[in-house]
Amino acid sequence: YLPREFVTPIRTIICNNKTYIIDFSEPKTTIIIEKETIASSYREHFNMLWKLAKKEKAE
């Protein structure tokens, strides 16, 4: 749902009070942050972006 120029090798996963930031470029790296306020902030940011996202039309 994002324009192609925004695609990066970084993924963010939010699960309960943990935020996982994963870099799939070499060397692969994962950062795990265990703090509810950070997970909640990332979750709110995701929800805001989800509401703004527009589905691309199939070509």
Secondary structure, DSSP 8 states (H G I E B T S, - for coil): ---GGG--SEEEEEETTEEEEEE-SSS-EEEEEE-HHHHHHHHHHHHHHHHH-------
